[in-house]
Amino acid sequence: MKKIITGIMALVLLTASATFANTPDNKNGVAEKVQTSFKKEFSKAENITWSKVNELYRAQFVLNGHVVFAFLNEDGEVVSAYRNILSTQLPLQLLSQIKQDYSDYWINELVELTKDKETSYYVSLENGNDQIVLKSENGINWTVYSKIKK
């Protein structure tokens, strides 16, 4: 009798944990809800790799030949997505402003960030003395996000 009760309890616990869990995919540990949402949002994504950053799922993938990173919450909502871009992919106004105002700096990194259907740009510039990060939320003007003396 004791073995039967123990067996039934084990079965109930296994069923309950499988029913109420966030149903992760055994292969990559990502909740089914997150994967479904990702596939809907980025249907042409290829070479997808997943990781967990705090409470967010981070997907790295290739989309239209570009490496893209997307962060999704546990409800499957896309929190943000970003990709590194070339300076020639900037809006002309922003590129012109960099060339005019920061001609003695070189570009270390240039990122296009999409969040809440808004696109922002971040550029890390450097010269022999300073490192500056500029931010553009409107695609027209840069503002200094941070500046560090070397």
N, C-alpha and C positions, 0 to 999 in steps of 0.2 A: 504494500500500500504506500509506503514511504517513497519508494522508487517511482511510482506512478505520479504522486503529487509533485515530486521534484521534477520529473519529466514535463508535466503539464506547466509548471511554473517557468521552466526554462523556455518552453515553446511560447508561452504568453509574453515573456520578456523579449524574446527575439522578434516576435511579431510586432510588439509595441514599438520597439526601437526602430524597426524598419519602417513602420507606418508613420511615426512622428518625427523621424529624422529629416534633415533637409535634403535627403536623397542624393548624396554626392555620387558622381561617377567614380567607380572604383579605380579606373585607370589614372585619373588626374586629380581626384579629390574636389572637383568643382561641382557645386549644386546644379541639379538639372535645370532649375528655374533660371539660373545665371547663364548656363550654356544656351538654352532656348532663346533667351533675350539677346545674347551676343550674336547668335546665328541670324536672328531677324534683323538686327541693326547693321551687321557687317557680313552680309550674305556671301560676298565674294572673297572673304578672308582666307588666306592659305597659311600653312606652316604655323599653326597656333600653338603657343606654349603658355601655360598658366602658372601663376604663383600667387601667394597670398601676402598682402602687405597690410598689416594691422587688421582692420575689419573689411578690407576691400579685396576683391579679386583683380589681379593684374593680368591682362592678356597681351602678349607680344605676338604680332602677326604681320604678314605681308599683304598689303592691299594696293592693287594697281601698281605694283613694283616698288612701293615704299614700305619701309618698316614703320609700323604704327604701334603705339601702346595705348591701351584703353583700361580704365578703372571702372569696375562695376560693384555696386553694393550687393548685399545679400538678397535683396529683392529683385536683382537682375537689372536695376536701372543703371544706365551709363552715367557715371559721375563726371568723367572727363576723358578726353583722348588727346594724344599729342604725337607729333612726329618731328624729326629733325628735317630742316629744309636748307636749300641753297639760297644764297643772297639773291640770286636771280628770280627766286620764287616769291619774294616779298612784293607787296604792293609798291608801285613805282614811287609814290610819295615817301614811303618809309626808307626805301633804298637811297633815294636822293638825299634825304636828311642825314643818313649815316655818312654818305660820301662827303657832304658839305660840312657837317658839324664835328665829325670824328675821323677826319682824314689821316690823322697820325696814329690811329688804332687799327688793330687787325681783329677779325672776327674769330672767336674761339668756338662758339656754338650758337646756333640759331634754331629756335623751336617755335612751331605753330601749335597752339593749344586751343582745343574746342571744349567749351563748358557751357551748359545751358543754352546751346545753339548759338553761342557767341564765340567769335574767333579772336584770340589774342596772340601777340608775338612777343617773344623774349629773345634778346640777343646779348651775348656775353662778349664784351670788347676788352682788349688789353693793349697796353703799350709798355714801355720800359718802367714806368712809374706807378701806373694805376690799372685796376681791373674794374670795369663798369658793367652793370647789367641794366639794360634798358627794357622798358615794357611799353607795348602799344595795345590798348584795348579797343581803339576805334579804327585802326588801320590807316590813320592819317598822321598822327604825331607820336613821338617817343617821349616817355618820361623816365627819369632816372629811378630805377628800382633799388639799386644799391651801388655803392662805390667803396672800393678798398684800396688803400695805399699799399704798395708792395714794400 
